[in-house]
Every structure is written in structure tokens, then in C-alpha cells.
Amino acid sequence: MAELRNVLVVGAGTMGSQIALQTALGGAHEVYLVDASEEQLERAQDQNRKLVARAVEKGRCSAAAGESALEAISLGTDLDAAARSADLMIEAVYEDFAVKKEIFERADAAAPAPAILASNSSSIVISRLAAVTGRPDRCCNLHFFHPVTVMPLCEVVQGPQTSDETIATAMEFVRGIGRVPVHIRKEIHGFVVNRILVEAIEEALRLYEGGYAGFEDIDLAVRKGLNWPMGPFQLLDFSGIDVFLGVLDDRHRQGEGPEPSRVLRDKADRGELGRKTGKGFYDYSPAGKEEG
Ligand SMILES: NC(=O)c1ccc[n+]([C@@H]2O[C@H](COP(=O)([O-])OP(=O)(O)OC[C@H]3O[C@@H](n4cnc5c(N)ncnc54)[C@H](O)[C@@H]3O)[C@@H](O)[C@H]2O)c1
């Protein structure tokens, strides 16, 4: 099986910065973190320094291991130069096909022939990106969850042309950096976890809109009866009502789900987007009382 020594992470935002750190903490990789913005790279490095300091404080990693992980991450803005020595690229730029397509084209042109090109996209299936490369057998989705250093799962998604060897190598890589890989054998929009989550949230909204129970009671029932750490309405507020509405709209457009709930659309129109705006289903303002 190919050894993935040099890992290139493209996009140093919420996901890419932590994918780079988690990879470096694995202790077996040189990591190159690339972003179009120098400021974003500095922010990412600052955040990773804080995450490592906290992990050391809590005894989850030794100070020496933390320091060498940070040292193993090189920062830069030159994708083509970084791709030349990459064994694996993990793309984590904006969720925009045109932007991702350009990254795949450039990485394919610059990276050594055996290198694997992966995308962390939540909704763009790998066959669309593999199609712009000359190596569709060496492309796959590696879908990590936020926050990467806390959430163990990584969905490893096999496109129609992804080889079994690529999947085996990718699964081994994910295990090596201390995450849990799950092999998704056939690509499908939303993969596995988000498909199940969306169904559950849509049902919670139907029950609420139908007047069967209040949203606080639905949350309480799901927390106590299914052992979820948060109820569906708390999760909507946590992730952002606009973000979820985008997911449901997209699903509806693809003919895979119903018209999104009126309640969600009204909240989004009023700017009540959840925690980030201080109000969603619950009130997070200092004056308001957070329930649940
Ligand atoms: N945020 C989440 O909870 C989450 C979870 C799983 C998967 N994802 C997926 O991960 C990907 C990244 O999401 P995010 O939340 O980290 O986004 P983000 O907006 O936080 O970060 C994206 C980064 O990409 C950089 N970028 C944009 N164009 C670039 C280019 N051409 N070259 C280099 N860098 C470029 C931006 O400067 C930015 O720093 C998306 O595909 C998203 O679907 C996100």
C-alpha cells in the first residue's frame, strides 16, 4: 500500500486548519497547509496553537508531541509548488464547485502520478471532481466532521471510478491519524450521516408544525429517549438555521426531499438564525433565557 508521507491540505478555514492539525498529530506526516489568504493561514496557525495548548493542559497529548505537530505544518499560498511533492491532497475550500474544480485541475497537473486527490466537501460527490482530472481512480471524498479534533468520524466515499486500492490507502491514512473511517461504497448526495440527520430533523419539524408537541418537548424527548446530546431544534440553532435551510432547499431542488418547512423559512427571513444571531428557536441573548 502506498505510503502517504506528504499531505497537502488546501483551504485553512474551519475544517482545513483542523484536518491539518489532526494529520500532524498522527506523527507520521509532513503537512502543507495552503490557503489563498495569508491572514487566514495566520489565524489557522493561532487557532491550532490554542487547540494544542488546551490538549496538553488536559493531558490528551504531551507538550513535545504537540510542539512537533505544529512544527510539521508548513504554511503557504502556492498550491502548485506544494502539490509537486504531495502524496495526498485533501481539499477543504469553499463549498463551491467552480472553486473546487480549479483546485483539482491544478493539483492534478502538479502532483506526482500516484498521489491521491480527496475532497472534504459535504455535498459535492467525488465523481464530479474526479472528472476534471486524469486520475479518477485516485480520487475520493474524505468527509470529516466539525470539530475535526473532537469528532472521530470520517466518511471515505468511493466514486464510480475510485479504485479499491485508493480506498484501502485512504482508510489506512484516516486510522493512522486517529480518526474512524467508514467506507461508503457508492456515492450518494449527503453521504450517510447527513442523510439520516436531515430525515430526523424534517420529522421533528413536521411534528412541531402539526402541533403534536412543542419544540422544547421534542428536544427533551429526543435527548432522553434517543440519548442525543442535543435535540433537533438545539442542533438547528447550533448549526445555523440558514445553513440547514440551504441543505433542505438543495435536497428539494434535486427531487430528494419535500419543500422546506415554513417555520424555518420564516425564521431565516426574520434573521433568527440560531446561536450566531442570539435567537433561533431558543433565545441566547443575555436577556433571554436559554432553555433545554
Ligand atoms: N464547516 C463544517 O461544519 C463542515 C463539515 C464537514 C465538511 N465541510 C466542508 O468542508 C469544506 C470547507 O468548509 P469550511 O467550513 O472549512 O469553510 P471555510 O469558509 O471556513 O474555509 C474555506 C477556506 O478556503 C479558502 N479558499 C477559498 N478559495 C481558495 C483557493 N482557490 N485556494 C486556496 N484556498 C481557498 C478560504 O480562504 C477559506 O480559508 C466545504 O466543502 C464544506 O462543505 C464543512
The ligand as an SDF file (V2000), in Angstrom:
LIG
                    3D

 44 48  0  0  0  0  0  0  0  0999 V2000
  -17.8990   23.6730    8.4670 N   0  0  0  0  0  0  0  0  0  0  0  0
  -18.3630   22.4280    8.6350 C   0  0  0  0  0  0  0  0  0  0  0  0
  -19.0320   22.1000    9.6420 O   0  0  0  0  0  0  0  0  0  0  0  0
  -18.0620   21.3500    7.5990 C   0  0  0  0  0  0  0  0  0  0  0  0
  -18.1940   19.9980    7.9630 C   0  0  0  0  0  0  0  0  0  0  0  0
  -17.8440   18.9970    7.0360 C   0  0  0  0  0  0  0  0  0  0  0  0
  -17.4270   19.3790    5.7610 C   0  0  0  0  0  0  0  0  0  0  0  0
  -17.3520   20.7020    5.4110 N   0  0  0  0  0  0  0  0  0  0  0  0
  -16.8620   21.0370    4.0560 C   0  0  0  0  0  0  0  0  0  0  0  0
  -15.5180   21.4870    4.1570 O   0  0  0  0  0  0  0  0  0  0  0  0
  -15.2520   22.4690    3.1600 C   0  0  0  0  0  0  0  0  0  0  0  0
  -14.6950   23.7150    3.8220 C   0  0  0  0  0  0  0  0  0  0  0  0
  -15.6450   24.2220    4.7260 O   0  0  0  0  0  0  0  0  0  0  0  0
  -15.2160   25.2580    5.8810 P   0  0  0  0  0  0  0  0  0  0  0  0
  -16.3920   25.3750    6.7780 O   0  0  0  0  0  0  0  0  0  0  0  0
  -13.8840   24.8930    6.4330 O   0  0  0  0  0  0  0  0  0  0  0  0
  -15.0720   26.5980    5.0060 O   0  0  0  0  0  0  0  0  0  0  0  0
  -14.3660   27.9840    5.4080 P   0  0  0  0  0  0  0  0  0  0  0  0
  -15.1170   29.0500    4.6850 O   0  0  0  0  0  0  0  0  0  0  0  0
  -14.1800   28.0930    6.8790 O   0  0  0  0  0  0  0  0  0  0  0  0
  -12.8890   27.8480    4.7550 O   0  0  0  0  0  0  0  0  0  0  0  0
  -12.6480   27.8080    3.3800 C   0  0  0  0  0  0  0  0  0  0  0  0
  -11.2170   28.2960    3.1540 C   0  0  0  0  0  0  0  0  0  0  0  0
  -10.8840   28.0890    1.7740 O   0  0  0  0  0  0  0  0  0  0  0  0
  -10.0420   29.1590    1.3750 C   0  0  0  0  0  0  0  0  0  0  0  0
  -10.0670   29.2440   -0.0900 N   0  0  0  0  0  0  0  0  0  0  0  0
  -11.0840   29.6060   -0.8950 C   0  0  0  0  0  0  0  0  0  0  0  0
  -10.7080   29.5450   -2.1970 N   0  0  0  0  0  0  0  0  0  0  0  0
   -9.4280   29.1130   -2.2050 C   0  0  0  0  0  0  0  0  0  0  0  0
   -8.4910   28.8380   -3.2330 C   0  0  0  0  0  0  0  0  0  0  0  0
   -8.8150   28.9800   -4.5190 N   0  0  0  0  0  0  0  0  0  0  0  0
   -7.2580   28.4090   -2.8840 N   0  0  0  0  0  0  0  0  0  0  0  0
   -6.9250   28.2490   -1.5890 C   0  0  0  0  0  0  0  0  0  0  0  0
   -7.7710   28.4960   -0.5650 N   0  0  0  0  0  0  0  0  0  0  0  0
   -9.0020   28.9200   -0.8700 C   0  0  0  0  0  0  0  0  0  0  0  0
  -10.6360   30.3740    2.0540 C   0  0  0  0  0  0  0  0  0  0  0  0
   -9.6870   31.4470    2.1500 O   0  0  0  0  0  0  0  0  0  0  0  0
  -11.0300   29.8080    3.4240 C   0  0  0  0  0  0  0  0  0  0  0  0
   -9.9900   29.9800    4.3800 O   0  0  0  0  0  0  0  0  0  0  0  0
  -16.5630   22.6680    2.3990 C   0  0  0  0  0  0  0  0  0  0  0  0
  -16.5410   21.8960    1.2410 O   0  0  0  0  0  0  0  0  0  0  0  0
  -17.6260   22.1400    3.3650 C   0  0  0  0  0  0  0  0  0  0  0  0
  -18.7410   21.5800    2.6960 O   0  0  0  0  0  0  0  0  0  0  0  0
  -17.6450   21.7010    6.3140 C   0  0  0  0  0  0  0  0  0  0  0  0
  1  2  1  0
  2  3  2  0
  2  4  1  0
  4  5  1  0
  4 44  2  0
  5  6  2  0
  6  7  1  0
  7  8  2  0
  8  9  1  0
  8 44  1  0
  9 10  1  0
  9 42  1  0
 10 11  1  0
 11 12  1  0
 11 40  1  0
 12 13  1  0
 13 14  1  0
 14 15  2  0
 14 16  1  0
 14 17  1  0
 17 18  1  0
 18 19  2  0
 18 20  1  0
 18 21  1  0
 21 22  1  0
 22 23  1  0
 23 24  1  0
 23 38  1  0
 24 25  1  0
 25 26  1  0
 25 36  1  0
 26 27  1  0
 26 35  1  0
 27 28  2  0
 28 29  1  0
 29 30  1  0
 29 35  2  0
 30 31  1  0
 30 32  2  0
 32 33  1  0
 33 34  2  0
 34 35  1  0
 36 37  1  0
 36 38  1  0
 38 39  1  0
 40 41  1  0
 40 42  1  0
 42 43  1  0
M  CHG  2   8   1  16  -1
M  END
$$$$
